[in-house]
């Protein structure tokens, strides 16, 4: 499944905070959006939220920007959609 993510850096904790349409808003403790550290933390947060392994989270576009396109594997499309629907 492909999802869009907007990274909100300089937060007090790492978490998925909301969804606007099909875009997830993810707060991260890291200071910069264009670092490898930010991408690693983002992959970890997304993997934990969706209940998959980090190796099943791929950043396909936006490695150096706030807006990222992420591909998820490891569950069915329907399972991912049910999890997404839980986000306010």
GUKE-359530 format. One record per atom (N, C-alpha, C, CB): residue in one letter; atom name; z, y, x. Coordinates in nm, 4 decimals. Atoms other than C-alpha are relative to their C-alpha. Glycine has a CB too. Layout:
BEGIN
ATOM   residuo   atomo          Z          Y          X
ATOM         A      CA          Z          Y          X
...
//
This chain:
BEGIN
ATOM   residuo   atomo          Z          Y          X
ATOM         X       N     0.0000    -0.1176     0.0847
ATOM         X      CA     0.0000     0.0000     0.0000
ATOM         X       C     0.0000     0.1240     0.0894
ATOM         X      CB     0.1225    -0.0003    -0.0965
ATOM         X       N     0.0076    -0.1274    -0.0717
ATOM         X      CA    -0.0791     0.3521     0.1188
ATOM         X       C     0.0862     0.1028    -0.0744
ATOM         X      CB    -0.1492     0.0494     0.0123
ATOM         X       N    -0.0803    -0.1064     0.0595
ATOM         X      CA     0.1750     0.6308     0.0606
ATOM         X       C    -0.0106     0.1248     0.0867
ATOM         X      CB     0.1484    -0.0440    -0.0156
ATOM         X       N    -0.0033    -0.1281    -0.0719
ATOM         X      CA     0.1927     0.9967     0.1588
ATOM         X       C     0.1466     0.0401     0.0157
ATOM         X      CB    -0.0825     0.1123    -0.0762
ATOM         X       N    -0.1366    -0.0392    -0.0307
ATOM         X      CA     0.5078     1.1337     0.3205
ATOM         X       C     0.0006     0.1418     0.0544
ATOM         X      CB     0.0644    -0.0976     0.1007
ATOM         X       N    -0.0233    -0.1333    -0.0580
ATOM         X      CA     0.6289     1.4860     0.3904
ATOM         X       C     0.1343    -0.0052     0.0715
ATOM         X      CB    -0.0021     0.1143    -0.1106
ATOM         X       N    -0.1199     0.0054    -0.0828
ATOM         X      CA     0.8804     1.5025     0.6742
ATOM         X       C     0.0707     0.1352    -0.0038
ATOM         X      CB    -0.0354    -0.0394     0.1458
ATOM         X       N    -0.0840    -0.1186     0.0002
ATOM         X      CA     1.1666     1.7524     0.6469
ATOM         X       C     0.0971    -0.0145     0.1174
ATOM         X      CB     0.0765     0.0174    -0.1378
ATOM         X       N    -0.0830     0.0173    -0.1201
ATOM         X      CA     1.3154     1.7824     0.9990
ATOM         X       C     0.1292     0.0819    -0.0048
ATOM         X      CB    -0.0796     0.0387     0.1233
ATOM         X       N    -0.1253    -0.0755    -0.0193
ATOM         X      CA     1.6522     1.9206     1.1141
ATOM         X       C     0.0985    -0.0195    -0.1151
ATOM         X      CB    -0.0305     0.1485     0.0157
ATOM         X       N    -0.0939     0.0292     0.1076
ATOM         X      CA     1.8505     1.7533     0.8361
ATOM         X       C     0.1284    -0.0582     0.0567
ATOM         X      CB    -0.0623    -0.0966    -0.1019
ATOM         X       N    -0.1276     0.0547    -0.0458
ATOM         X      CA     2.2051     1.6232     0.8533
ATOM         X       C     0.0012    -0.1527    -0.0006
ATOM         X      CB     0.1129     0.0523    -0.0867
ATOM         X       N     0.0101     0.1462    -0.0002
ATOM         X      CA     2.1041     1.2624     0.7780
ATOM         X       C    -0.1427    -0.0418    -0.0321
ATOM         X      CB     0.0987    -0.0625    -0.1015
ATOM         X       N     0.1331     0.0559     0.0252
ATOM         X      CA     1.7982     1.0395     0.7521
ATOM         X       C    -0.0013    -0.0652    -0.1378
ATOM         X      CB    -0.0397    -0.1030     0.1102
ATOM         X       N     0.0072     0.0583     0.1339
ATOM         X      CA     1.7030     0.9674     0.3918
ATOM         X       C    -0.1248     0.0455    -0.0736
ATOM         X      CB     0.1240     0.0364    -0.0805
ATOM         X       N     0.1070    -0.0382     0.0925
ATOM         X      CA     1.4304     0.9676     0.1298
ATOM         X       C     0.0684     0.0752    -0.1128
ATOM         X      CB    -0.0823    -0.1263    -0.0536
ATOM         X       N    -0.0735    -0.0838     0.0948
ATOM         X      CA     1.5332     1.2526    -0.0968
ATOM         X       C    -0.0651     0.0111    -0.1364
ATOM         X      CB     0.0165     0.1360     0.0565
ATOM         X       N     0.0665    -0.0174     0.1290
ATOM         X      CA     1.2705     1.2853    -0.3678
ATOM         X       C    -0.1467    -0.0385     0.0115
ATOM         X      CB     0.0136     0.1455    -0.0497
ATOM         X       N     0.1426     0.0268     0.0051
ATOM         X      CA     0.9159     1.2234    -0.4758
ATOM         X       C    -0.0635     0.1073    -0.0863
ATOM         X      CB    -0.0299    -0.1429    -0.0552
ATOM         X       N     0.0756    -0.0982     0.0772
ATOM         X      CA     0.6724     1.4893    -0.5884
ATOM         X       C    -0.1389    -0.0600    -0.0196
ATOM         X      CB    -0.0061     0.1423     0.0726
ATOM         X       N     0.1240     0.0723     0.0246
ATOM         X      CA     0.3831     1.3129    -0.7542
ATOM         X       C     0.0023    -0.1299     0.0772
ATOM         X      CB    -0.1229     0.0846     0.0391
ATOM         X       N     0.0048     0.1218    -0.0813
ATOM         X      CA     0.2853     1.0433    -0.5070
ATOM         X       C     0.0452     0.0245     0.1433
ATOM         X      CB    -0.1404    -0.0571     0.0000
ATOM         X       N    -0.0428    -0.0355    -0.1354
ATOM         X      CA     0.4322     1.2203    -0.2006
ATOM         X       C     0.1521    -0.0150     0.0119
ATOM         X      CB    -0.0435     0.1452     0.0354
ATOM         X       N    -0.1426     0.0150    -0.0275
ATOM         X      CA     0.7700     1.1071    -0.0671
ATOM         X       C     0.0459     0.1119     0.0917
ATOM         X      CB     0.0303    -0.1379     0.0631
ATOM         X       N    -0.0600    -0.1010    -0.0883
ATOM         X      CA     0.9917     1.3747     0.0855
ATOM         X       C     0.1145    -0.0691     0.0729
ATOM         X      CB     0.0507     0.1281    -0.0808
ATOM         X       N    -0.0959     0.0723    -0.0827
ATOM         X      CA     1.1930     1.2331     0.3746
ATOM         X       C     0.0685     0.0972     0.0958
ATOM         X      CB    -0.0699    -0.1142     0.0784
ATOM         X       N    -0.0779    -0.0828    -0.0915
ATOM         X      CA     1.4707     1.4207     0.5523
ATOM         X       C     0.0327    -0.0826     0.1241
ATOM         X      CB     0.1304     0.0529    -0.0682
ATOM         X       N    -0.0302     0.0660    -0.1263
ATOM         X      CA     1.5154     1.3352     0.9200
ATOM         X       C     0.0851     0.0908     0.0872
ATOM         X      CB    -0.1293    -0.0393     0.0733
ATOM         X       N    -0.0883    -0.0738    -0.0887
ATOM         X      CA     1.7759     1.4394     1.1754
ATOM         X       C    -0.0768     0.0603     0.1174
ATOM         X      CB     0.1110    -0.0908     0.0511
ATOM         X       N     0.0762    -0.0463    -0.1161
ATOM         X      CA     1.5092     1.4903     1.4429
ATOM         X       C    -0.0428     0.1452    -0.0162
ATOM         X      CB    -0.1227    -0.0884     0.0217
ATOM         X       N     0.0311    -0.1434     0.0026
ATOM         X      CA     1.4117     1.8458     1.5382
ATOM         X       C    -0.1484     0.0307    -0.0142
ATOM         X      CB     0.0513     0.0645     0.1247
ATOM         X       N     0.1439    -0.0272     0.0025
ATOM         X      CA     1.0332     1.8166     1.5716
ATOM         X       C    -0.0727    -0.1072    -0.0802
ATOM         X      CB    -0.0566     0.0072     0.1432
ATOM         X       N     0.0755     0.0957     0.0804
ATOM         X      CA     0.7796     1.6539     1.3415
ATOM         X       C    -0.1079    -0.0710     0.0815
ATOM         X      CB    -0.0633     0.0704    -0.1186
ATOM         X       N     0.1118     0.0544    -0.0757
ATOM         X      CA     0.5271     1.5815     1.6153
ATOM         X       C     0.0415    -0.0898     0.1164
ATOM         X      CB    -0.0833     0.1119     0.0517
ATOM         X       N    -0.0454     0.0831    -0.1116
ATOM         X      CA     0.7382     1.3623     1.8436
ATOM         X       C    -0.0049    -0.1485    -0.0358
ATOM         X      CB     0.1423     0.0394     0.0411
ATOM         X       N    -0.0034     0.1451     0.0210
ATOM         X      CA     0.7330     0.9853     1.8897
ATOM         X       C     0.1321    -0.0410    -0.0624
ATOM         X      CB    -0.0218    -0.0752     0.1328
ATOM         X       N    -0.1327     0.0303     0.0550
ATOM         X      CA     1.1050     0.9825     1.8116
ATOM         X       C     0.0002     0.0176    -0.1519
ATOM         X      CB     0.1078     0.0907     0.0645
ATOM         X       N     0.0061    -0.0249     0.1440
ATOM         X      CA     1.0395     1.1332     1.4687
ATOM         X       C    -0.0746    -0.1113    -0.0710
ATOM         X      CB    -0.0667     0.1344    -0.0287
ATOM         X       N     0.0783     0.1071     0.0617
ATOM         X      CA     0.7742     0.8735     1.3908
ATOM         X       C     0.0768    -0.1316    -0.0018
ATOM         X      CB    -0.1323    -0.0181     0.0739
ATOM         X       N    -0.0805     0.1225    -0.0040
ATOM         X      CA     1.0055     0.5898     1.4989
ATOM         X       C     0.1099     0.0037    -0.1054
ATOM         X      CB     0.0614    -0.0196     0.1394
ATOM         X       N    -0.1073    -0.0145     0.0991
ATOM         X      CA     1.2916     0.7217     1.2847
ATOM         X       C    -0.0578    -0.0096    -0.1409
ATOM         X      CB     0.0747     0.1348     0.0188
ATOM         X       N     0.0650     0.0051     0.1310
ATOM         X      CA     1.0561     0.7712     0.9900
ATOM         X       C    -0.0341    -0.1439    -0.0381
ATOM         X      CB    -0.1270     0.0865    -0.0003
ATOM         X       N     0.0350     0.1398     0.0278
ATOM         X      CA     0.9283     0.4137     1.0171
ATOM         X       C     0.1242    -0.0817    -0.0344
ATOM         X      CB    -0.0722    -0.0624     0.1207
ATOM         X       N    -0.1243     0.0727     0.0263
ATOM         X      CA     1.2863     0.2852     1.0271
ATOM         X       C     0.0534     0.0312    -0.1392
ATOM         X      CB     0.1056     0.0346     0.1056
ATOM         X       N    -0.0515    -0.0423     0.1310
ATOM         X      CA     1.3946     0.4869     0.7212
ATOM         X       C    -0.0852    -0.0587    -0.1123
ATOM         X      CB     0.0029     0.1544    -0.0104
ATOM         X       N     0.0906     0.0521     0.1029
ATOM         X      CA     1.0870     0.3838     0.5199
ATOM         X       C     0.0140    -0.1513    -0.0115
ATOM         X      CB    -0.1463     0.0377     0.0319
ATOM         X       N    -0.0139     0.1463     0.0013
ATOM         X      CA     1.1224     0.0171     0.6207
ATOM         X       C     0.1289    -0.0424    -0.0695
ATOM         X      CB    -0.0029    -0.0555     0.1434
ATOM         X       N    -0.1279     0.0329     0.0638
ATOM         X      CA     1.4888     0.0087     0.5194
ATOM         X       C    -0.0063     0.0241    -0.1504
ATOM         X      CB     0.1138     0.0828     0.0618
ATOM         X       N     0.0063    -0.0334     0.1422
ATOM         X      CA     1.4171     0.1778     0.1871
ATOM         X       C    -0.0799    -0.1042    -0.0788
ATOM         X      CB    -0.0621     0.1387    -0.0188
ATOM         X       N     0.0868     0.0942     0.0707
ATOM         X      CA     1.1367    -0.0622     0.0926
ATOM         X       C     0.0367    -0.1458     0.0260
ATOM         X      CB    -0.1434     0.0234     0.0397
ATOM         X       N    -0.0435     0.1369    -0.0265
ATOM         X      CA     1.3140    -0.3693     0.2327
ATOM         X       C    -0.1004    -0.0820     0.0776
ATOM         X      CB     0.0297    -0.0686    -0.1278
ATOM         X       N     0.0973     0.0703    -0.0835
ATOM         X      CA     1.0485    -0.4571     0.4890
ATOM         X       C     0.0348     0.0238     0.1470
ATOM         X      CB    -0.1458     0.0475    -0.0313
ATOM         X       N    -0.0233    -0.0179    -0.1429
ATOM         X      CA     1.0374    -0.4850     0.8675
ATOM         X       C    -0.0758     0.1225     0.0502
ATOM         X      CB    -0.0426    -0.1259     0.0786
ATOM         X       N     0.0638    -0.1189    -0.0577
ATOM         X      CA     0.9518    -0.1820     1.0803
ATOM         X       C    -0.1423    -0.0282     0.0455
ATOM         X      CB     0.0816     0.0518     0.1171
ATOM         X       N     0.1343     0.0333    -0.0480
ATOM         X      CA     0.6498    -0.3652     1.2184
ATOM         X       C    -0.1031    -0.0020    -0.1141
ATOM         X      CB     0.0021    -0.1360     0.0703
ATOM         X       N     0.0895    -0.0042     0.1157
ATOM         X      CA     0.5040    -0.3590     0.8634
ATOM         X       C    -0.0227     0.1417    -0.0519
ATOM         X      CB     0.0557    -0.0859    -0.1111
ATOM         X       N     0.0197    -0.1415     0.0355
ATOM         X      CA     0.5055     0.0241     0.8514
ATOM         X       C    -0.0918     0.0611     0.1048
ATOM         X      CB     0.1374     0.0784    -0.0081
ATOM         X       N     0.0993    -0.0570    -0.0907
ATOM         X      CA     0.1990     0.1924     1.0026
ATOM         X       C    -0.0285     0.1446    -0.0382
ATOM         X      CB    -0.1301    -0.0828    -0.0021
ATOM         X       N     0.0380    -0.1390     0.0244
ATOM         X      CA     0.1431     0.5662     1.0359
ATOM         X       C    -0.1491     0.0105     0.0299
ATOM         X      CB     0.0848     0.1012     0.0884
ATOM         X       N     0.1458    -0.0006    -0.0146
ATOM         X      CA    -0.2314     0.5944     0.9769
ATOM         X       C    -0.0567     0.1384     0.0283
ATOM         X      CB    -0.0639    -0.0552    -0.1244
ATOM         X       N     0.0447    -0.1380    -0.0230
ATOM         X      CA    -0.2699     0.9739     0.9729
ATOM         X       C     0.1218     0.0899     0.0102
ATOM         X      CB    -0.0951     0.0487    -0.1138
ATOM         X       N    -0.1046    -0.1007    -0.0062
ATOM         X      CA    -0.0567     1.2724     1.0669
ATOM         X       C     0.1108    -0.0277     0.0993
ATOM         X      CB     0.0587     0.0155    -0.1322
ATOM         X       N    -0.1031     0.0311    -0.0986
ATOM         X      CA     0.1287     1.1400     1.3705
ATOM         X       C     0.0682     0.1253     0.0539
ATOM         X      CB    -0.0600    -0.0784     0.1146
ATOM         X       N    -0.0556    -0.1228    -0.0576
ATOM         X      CA     0.1823     1.5004     1.4834
ATOM         X       C     0.0218     0.1095    -0.1029
ATOM         X      CB    -0.0905     0.0513     0.1084
ATOM         X       N    -0.0183    -0.1012     0.1030
ATOM         X      CA     0.2262     1.6761     1.1495
ATOM         X       C     0.1093    -0.0372    -0.0986
ATOM         X      CB    -0.1291     0.0225    -0.0737
ATOM         X       N    -0.1007     0.0255     0.1033
ATOM         X      CA     0.4685     1.7071     0.8590
ATOM         X       C    -0.0515    -0.0945    -0.1077
ATOM         X      CB     0.0442     0.1308    -0.0635
ATOM         X       N     0.0609     0.0849     0.1010
ATOM         X      CA     0.2268     1.5357     0.6213
ATOM         X       C    -0.0548    -0.1255     0.0683
ATOM         X      CB    -0.1126     0.0761    -0.0770
ATOM         X       N     0.0423     0.1250    -0.0628
ATOM         X      CA     0.1769     1.1691     0.7093
ATOM         X       C    -0.0496    -0.0972    -0.1060
ATOM         X      CB     0.1156    -0.0626     0.0808
ATOM         X       N     0.0487     0.1080     0.0853
ATOM         X      CA    -0.0193     0.8830     0.5553
ATOM         X       C     0.0501    -0.1297     0.0614
ATOM         X      CB    -0.1578     0.0013    -0.0134
ATOM         X       N    -0.0640     0.1220    -0.0487
ATOM         X      CA     0.1658     0.5535     0.5849
ATOM         X       C    -0.0523    -0.1197    -0.0785
ATOM         X      CB     0.1544     0.0098    -0.0115
ATOM         X       N     0.0388     0.1263     0.0624
ATOM         X      CA     0.0492     0.1994     0.5173
ATOM         X       C     0.1174    -0.0952     0.0079
ATOM         X      CB    -0.1261    -0.0611     0.0682
ATOM         X       N    -0.1103     0.0953     0.0073
ATOM         X      CA     0.3079    -0.0552     0.4045
ATOM         X       C    -0.0547    -0.1398    -0.0256
ATOM         X      CB     0.1005     0.0403    -0.1106
ATOM         X       N     0.0348     0.1400     0.0212
ATOM         X      CA     0.2751    -0.4337     0.4253
ATOM         X       C     0.1283    -0.0800    -0.0124
ATOM         X      CB    -0.0889    -0.0547     0.1157
ATOM         X       N    -0.1167     0.0879     0.0058
ATOM         X      CA     0.5092    -0.7236     0.3589
ATOM         X       C     0.0479    -0.0308    -0.1406
ATOM         X      CB     0.1114     0.0608     0.0762
ATOM         X       N    -0.0315     0.0257     0.1408
ATOM         X      CA     0.5381    -0.7085    -0.0212
ATOM         X       C    -0.1260     0.0247    -0.0815
ATOM         X      CB     0.1184     0.0903    -0.0501
ATOM         X       N     0.1154    -0.0234     0.0864
ATOM         X      CA     0.3015    -0.6994    -0.3144
ATOM         X       C    -0.0063     0.1475    -0.0409
ATOM         X      CB     0.0064    -0.0909    -0.1252
ATOM         X       N     0.0203    -0.1377     0.0470
ATOM         X      CA     0.1580    -0.3717    -0.4427
ATOM         X       C     0.0936     0.0308    -0.1165
ATOM         X      CB    -0.1472     0.0221    -0.0423
ATOM         X       N    -0.0864    -0.0180     0.1166
ATOM         X      CA     0.3562    -0.4196    -0.7626
ATOM         X       C     0.1465     0.0199     0.0424
ATOM         X      CB    -0.0120    -0.1214    -0.0944
ATOM         X       N    -0.1372    -0.0161    -0.0498
ATOM         X      CA     0.6848    -0.4599    -0.5713
ATOM         X       C     0.0213     0.1394     0.0569
ATOM         X      CB     0.0313    -0.1056     0.1070
ATOM         X       N    -0.0103    -0.1340    -0.0561
ATOM         X      CA     0.6191    -0.1386    -0.3785
ATOM         X       C     0.0030     0.1049    -0.1100
ATOM         X      CB    -0.1160     0.0271     0.0954
ATOM         X       N     0.0038    -0.0975     0.1099
ATOM         X      CA     0.5363     0.0483    -0.7009
ATOM         X       C     0.1335     0.0044    -0.0761
ATOM         X      CB    -0.1148    -0.0342    -0.0972
ATOM         X       N    -0.1305     0.0033     0.0688
ATOM         X      CA     0.8613    -0.0672    -0.8648
ATOM         X       C     0.1048     0.0751     0.0807
ATOM         X      CB     0.0460    -0.1458    -0.0237
ATOM         X       N    -0.0947    -0.0702    -0.0854
ATOM         X      CA     1.0582     0.0610    -0.5670
ATOM         X       C    -0.0267     0.1500    -0.0053
ATOM         X      CB    -0.0086    -0.0515     0.1450
ATOM         X       N     0.0364    -0.1428     0.0065
ATOM         X      CA     0.8667     0.3919    -0.5720
ATOM         X       C     0.0464     0.0634    -0.1306
ATOM         X      CB    -0.1522     0.0173     0.0148
ATOM         X       N    -0.0385    -0.0541     0.1313
ATOM         X      CA     0.9443     0.4343    -0.9426
ATOM         X       C     0.1493     0.0271    -0.0086
ATOM         X      CB    -0.0408    -0.0963    -0.1108
ATOM         X       N    -0.1451    -0.0237    -0.0024
ATOM         X      CA     1.3181     0.4306    -0.8584
ATOM         X       C     0.0352     0.1361     0.0591
ATOM         X      CB     0.0697    -0.1097     0.0796
ATOM         X       N    -0.0257    -0.1288    -0.0644
ATOM         X      CA     1.2827     0.7592    -0.6675
ATOM         X       C    -0.0137     0.1103    -0.1036
ATOM         X      CB    -0.0971     0.0239     0.1196
ATOM         X       N     0.0089    -0.1082     0.1002
ATOM         X      CA     1.3603     1.0642    -0.8835
ATOM         X       C    -0.1045     0.1031     0.0352
ATOM         X      CB     0.1339     0.0686    -0.0153
//
